[in-house]
């Protein structure tokens, strides 16, 4: 059992003494889980979960039901894992508080990547900005299926006017993992640009979030 291990090897004591970055994924999970099950300590249970789900990222982005069916988790363990994942997402979202200035395109790209990459369905997000590129709102306007979301240009324009935005960044994910812009993506970007231009709102960029990369329409010369 873990309590019989040398003190410096126990996950909790190891974290407090050496820091979080010194722990393996299975050791971090062991701390979250709090305990193992009969015949399996918490570290081995964490290692088993990582193997079964394909890694830490896949585990923490899994829906409730597969987690509940996993040996050794149960409702309490499942709740702890889901709560820890949500805490991370909320920390990320706080980086784009109302009034923050978007001074770094890379920071926006990183935020959108971490927020959208593991979604199981396609989601369309809008960042509404004022004249100084401060955040007015970050909203998920449309959600769809694993292979698409119906985006209504009229609703995007309407929301921009309500918020008195002068600039906009949009983004959506590809659950397939491939970030390559589709014909529909290119068409949507052209229609958004044209419609927003009519009300003097500038579309600054359109990001597509895939599994391993996030593409920018602006960087690709498509805007």
C-alpha positions in Angstrom: 0.0 0.0 0.0 1.1 3.6 -0.6 1.3 4.3 3.1 4.0 1.6 3.3 6.2 3.3 0.7 9.2 5.5 1.6 7.9 9.0 2.4 9.6 10.7 -0.5 7.9 8.3 -3.0 4.3 8.8 -1.8 2.6 11.1 -4.3 1.2 13.6 -1.8 4.4 14.0 0.1 6.4 14.0 -3.1 4.2 16.9 -4.5 4.5 19.0 -1.3 8.3 18.5 -1.2 9.3 18.7 -4.8 6.4 20.4 -6.7 3.7 19.3 -9.0 6.0 19.1 -12.1 7.9 16.2 -10.5 5.0 13.8 -10.4 4.0 11.5 -13.2 0.5 11.5 -14.6 -0.5 8.4 -12.7 0.8 10.0 -9.4 -1.2 13.1 -10.0 -4.3 11.0 -10.6 -3.6 9.0 -7.5 -3.8 12.3 -5.5 -7.1 13.2 -7.2 -8.6 9.7 -6.6 -7.5 9.6 -3.0 -7.4 5.8 -2.8 -7.2 2.6 -4.8 -9.4 -0.4 -4.8 -8.9 -3.9 -3.4 -5.6 -5.2 -4.7 -4.7 -2.0 -6.6 -3.2 1.1 -5.1 -4.1 4.6 -6.3 -1.0 5.0 -8.5 -1.7 1.7 -10.2 -5.3 2.6 -10.6 -4.3 5.9 -12.2 -1.9 4.1 -14.5 -4.7 1.6 -15.5 -7.0 4.5 -16.3 -4.4 6.3 -18.4 -3.8 3.1 -20.4 -7.5 2.4 -20.9 -8.4 5.9 -22.1 -5.2 6.6 -24.0 -3.7 9.3 -21.9 -4.4 12.1 -19.4 -6.0 14.4 -21.9 -8.4 11.8 -23.2 -9.3 10.7 -19.7 -10.2 14.2 -18.5 -12.2 15.0 -21.6 -14.3 11.8 -21.4 -18.1 11.9 -20.8 -19.6 10.8 -17.5 -20.9 7.3 -18.5 -17.6 5.8 -19.6 -15.9 7.0 -16.4 -18.7 5.6 -14.2 -18.2 2.2 -15.9 -14.4 2.2 -15.2 -13.2 -0.2 -12.6 -12.2 1.6 -9.4 -13.7 5.0 -10.1 -17.4 5.0 -9.1 -19.4 8.1 -8.6 -17.0 9.8 -6.2 -13.9 9.2 -8.3 -15.7 10.2 -11.5 -16.9 13.4 -9.8 -13.4 14.3 -8.6 -11.9 13.8 -12.1 -14.7 15.9 -13.8 -14.4 18.6 -11.2 -10.6 18.9 -11.7 -11.0 19.1 -15.5 -13.6 21.9 -15.1 -11.4 23.8 -12.7 -8.7 23.9 -15.4 -11.2 25.1 -18.0 -12.5 27.9 -15.8 -8.9 29.0 -15.0 -8.3 29.3 -18.8 -11.6 31.2 -19.4 -10.6 33.8 -16.7 -7.7 34.8 -19.0 -10.3 36.4 -21.3 -12.3 38.5 -18.8 -14.4 41.3 -20.0 -12.1 44.3 -20.4 -8.9 42.4 -21.1 -6.9 43.6 -24.1 -6.0 41.0 -26.7 -2.4 42.0 -27.2 -1.1 38.6 -28.2 -2.5 36.5 -31.1 -0.7 33.5 -29.7 -2.4 33.9 -26.4 -5.8 33.9 -28.1 -4.8 30.9 -30.2 -3.6 29.0 -27.1 -6.8 29.7 -25.2 -9.1 28.6 -28.1 -7.0 25.5 -28.6 -7.2 24.4 -25.0 -10.9 25.3 -24.7 -12.1 23.6 -28.0 -9.6 20.9 -28.9 -11.3 18.1 -26.9 -14.9 18.9 -27.6 -16.7 15.9 -29.0 -19.1 18.0 -31.1 -18.3 21.0 -33.3 -18.7 24.4 -31.5 -18.6 27.9 -32.9 -17.2 30.6 -30.6 -17.1 34.4 -31.0 -14.8 36.8 -29.3 -16.4 40.3 -29.4 -14.0 43.2 -29.1 -14.2 47.0 -28.6 -12.2 49.6 -30.5 -9.1 49.0 -28.3 -9.5 45.2 -28.8 -10.6 44.7 -25.3 -12.9 41.7 -24.7 -16.6 42.5 -24.6 -17.7 38.9 -24.5 -16.6 35.4 -25.4 -19.6 33.3 -26.4 -20.4 29.9 -27.8 -23.1 30.8 -30.3 -23.6 27.5 -32.1 -23.1 23.8 -31.4 -23.6 21.0 -33.8 -22.6 17.4 -34.3 -19.3 15.5 -34.8 -19.1 16.7 -38.4 -20.6 20.2 -38.4 -22.5 23.1 -36.9 -25.0 25.4 -38.5 -23.7 28.9 -38.2 -26.2 31.7 -38.9 -24.4 34.8 -40.1 -27.4 37.0 -39.2 -27.2 35.9 -35.5 -23.5 36.7 -35.4 -24.0 40.2 -36.8 -27.0 40.7 -34.5 -25.0 39.8 -31.4 -22.1 42.0 -32.5 -24.5 45.0 -32.7 -26.0 44.2 -29.3 -22.6 44.2 -27.7 -21.5 47.3 -29.7 -18.4 45.4 -30.9 -16.1 46.9 -33.6 -14.1 43.7 -34.1 -14.5 40.0 -33.9 -12.5 36.8 -33.8 -14.3 33.6 -34.5 -13.3 30.0 -34.0 -14.6 26.5 -34.3 -13.2 23.0 -33.7 -12.9 20.0 -36.0 -13.7 16.9 -33.8 -12.1 14.8 -36.6 -8.8 16.3 -35.4 -7.9 17.7 -38.8 -7.6 21.5 -38.8 -7.6 21.9 -42.6 -10.2 24.5 -43.7 -13.1 23.0 -45.6 -14.9 24.5 -48.5 -17.7 25.3 -46.1 -15.3 27.0 -43.7 -14.0 29.2 -46.4 -17.5 30.1 -47.6 -18.6 30.9 -44.1 -15.6 33.2 -43.5 -16.3 35.1 -46.7 -20.0 35.5 -45.8 -19.2 36.6 -42.3 -16.6 39.2 -43.5 -19.1 40.6 -46.0 -22.0 40.8 -43.6 -19.9 42.4 -40.8 -18.4 44.9 -43.2 -21.9 46.2 -43.8 -22.2 47.2 -40.1 -18.6 48.4 -39.8 -17.4 45.4 -37.7 -14.1 43.9 -38.7 -13.5 40.1 -38.7 -9.9 39.9 -37.4 -9.4 36.1 -37.7 -11.1 32.7 -37.9 -9.3 29.9 -36.1 -9.9 26.2 -36.7 -8.9 24.0 -33.8 -7.7 20.5 -34.6 -6.1 17.8 -32.5 -2.5 18.8 -32.9 -2.7 22.3 -34.5 -4.8 25.4 -34.7 -4.9 27.2 -38.0 -5.5 30.9 -38.5 -7.2 32.2 -41.6 -5.4 35.5 -41.3 -2.0 33.7 -41.1 -2.9 31.7 -44.2 -3.9 34.8 -46.1 -7.5 33.7 -46.3 -8.9 36.9 -44.7 
